[in-house]
Amino acid sequence: MTAELVRGQNHPLSQAHLEIRVSAGTPVVVAATLGDDGGTVRGVEWVAHPGTPTLPGLEVSRQAAADHRLAVDLDAMPESVHRVHVLLSLPQAGGGPVRFGAVAAPFVAVTGLDGSEVASYTLTGLDSETAVVALELYRRQGAWKVRAVGQGYAGGLAELLTDQGLPQAQHLATGIHEAVAQGLARSVQAPPPRTADGDRSRQTAASALGPDQSGPASYGTQDHQNPAGPYATQGAPGSPPVPPVAVPGTGQPPGPAPADPSAPGPTPPPTGGPIDYSHPRRATSAPPPPPPTAPPAAPGQPAQPVAGDATGWSMEERLYNQIWGMFEDLARTTAAYRSAVDFAESRLEKEIDQVLSDPRNRIGGQGDAAREAALARQTQLVDQARQALDRDLAQLVAEADVVEPALPPAFAGWDNPVWHAYRVPMEIPMALRIGDLGLPESDRLRIPLLVRLPLERGLWIDSGRTAMADDVFVDTHERRRLAMESAVAHTARLLAVYPADEFTVHVVDPAGSGTQALAPLVRAGVLAAPPARGAAGVADVLGRLTQRVDLVQMALRGGVADSLPPDFDTAQQLLVVNDFPHGFDDRAVTQLRYLADEGPAVGVHLMMVADREDAAGYGPLLDPLWRSLLRLTPVPDDHLADPWVGHAWTYEPALVPPGSGVLDMVLQQVTAARTKRS
């Protein structure tokens, strides 16, 4: 039976192998400190954090996330360790909440490897604190217990670590936040919360290991009614889904649309409010019929997948939620498999150590027999875990097979036949596909990577050397060519999914190295002006966009949003920068950073094609710029992380198939629609 702890209460731990699960509803940093019998942390080597996630008997997450799973092996703790403190901290970068009082109370649970909950604690009563000691595992007379602590620190991690007796507290806290900030550039943004009722129709998956085997349970596709898993933030029970209505011109977060489809559209904002550039039909179009229902499944068989079986007021929103559900299911079921394999290997090592510790087993065949039996048990556990994973993967592959053909152009790959019937849309879609994600355990399955529109983060197409082994054979010139082709494909897709004249593209190509890749955009006449060349061209484009950002900001702050010039371009603006920092002086670099920081809020977005090493001469000056952008690669690379368990996903860019004319056809449609509108 689960013990629901309150602050200061303790509970005995009967198991040595544990998981500590954290659900915060917002990205948090999780760390853990080891303390001696006096509770003192003797040095930085006694702290597990995203930069150094593994210590003997302990492993924490490598990044900030809304959900975490910490692995704990109390038997592997050094004899000098008597306390383990689990710490939560709010990231200092990323624009998130600045205090725990502004977010939902974090929930922490201690579970066995079979998923059974031992003790839980909800950290209520926090206000100005930015770091908190959530739980303490402590040793008393040879036995371990867990205590709910909930001690918060307004001074953050540095104050917390100082209180635990760590001399290098400030230096370590800075290092932890830097490690987290560097991870932000590779993190996939979590989708908005989904409701708990009827979100998916997937069959409940069995455990990867049986309950009698003390193995980790499969938590991949385990919950029909709550596909986000038991740790995702949920909406109010029974509440209908609210469709998001973005304000494209301002980059404001989505807000609720009128529940009544016959209700009038949004009223103009009061003086001084944000400019509403949204399409008037966005909020007044009636929702389509209810989502399709899968045919009844045979007893013992999984339900037949259906495209659009998630919640949502439109088929587009249902497909969006379904794709994110598939992404999360794959993340969690793979995490269950990896956890099971790790557990099996850990138990094998422990059993072999026990065999070798007895001198009698070193003579004769007893030791060999014991080792063979241990290996057989390890193989059995891994095979069972693989069977559970294969079952989940087969279901996800079947679902992908029906979802992919049903996707609208904004969500579809360039090879999808939907593009052959493409017409310039009248409304802005809720998201855009910028590539695919996969994991090594599931070679057959690729999940579309969707980003919300309007873009909340700029994009950085990395033209430098990646971690992929195959990239060793790609020279510098070829990598930069591939990066620019990838940028053109992303730009063309953005142009294609926006209504005519609602998306303007500027290109800076100082040395002209992107001329060949940019040819389709130039030939179609979809650019605001020819690509800017040289330092003078860079200064001109950056100056005009910086002035635009300043003008809109002043109008909003002064309460005169309706006084912008009549010929003011209200379209979203995209600046594509090639070969940075070539052609950039210090002033231009400052303007670029300004656009990256302030531009998205007023409809100015950035797409950089650059190698970070080329800008190394600027030192840490540009670190905030890189961290503010979502890093993409022109070749497959394991560099993006999910917000649930932090897997390193292989990102594959959404490129036009070789020899295909779909890109030119789409751009011609965009040009024709613009000509007709003018």
Secondary structure, DSSP 8 states (H G I E B T S, - for coil): --EEE-TT-EEEE--SEEEEEEEEEEEEEEEEEEE-TT----SGGGEEBTTB-EETTEE--SS-EEEEEEEEEGGGS-TT--EEEEEEE--SSSS--SSGGGS---EEEEEETTS-EEEEEE--S--S-SEEEEEEEEEETTEEEEEEEEEEETTHHHHHHHHTT-TTHHHHHHHHHHHHHHHHTTB------B-SSS---------SS-GGGT-----SS--SS-TT-TTS-B--TT-----EEEETTTTEEEEE--SSTTS-------TTS----S-TTTTTS---S---------TTS-----TT-S--SSHHHHHHHHHHHHHHHHHHHHHHHHHHHHHHHHHHHHHHHHHHHSGGGGSTTHHHHHHHHHHHHHHHHHHHHHHHHHHHHHHHHHHHHHHGGG--TTTS-TTSGGGGG----SS--SEEEEEEEE-TT-TT--EEEEEESS-SSEEEEE-S--S-GGGGGS-HHHHHHHHHHHHHHHHHHHHHHS-TTSEEEEEE-TT-TTHHHHHHHHHHT-BSSS-B-HHHHHHHHHHHHHHHHHHHHHHHHTT-GGGS-TT---SEEEEEEEEETTT--HHHHHHHHHHHHHSGGGTEEEEEEE-GGGGGGGGGGGHHHHHHEEEE-SS-EEEEE-SSS--EEEEEE----TT--HHHHHHHHHHHHHHHH-
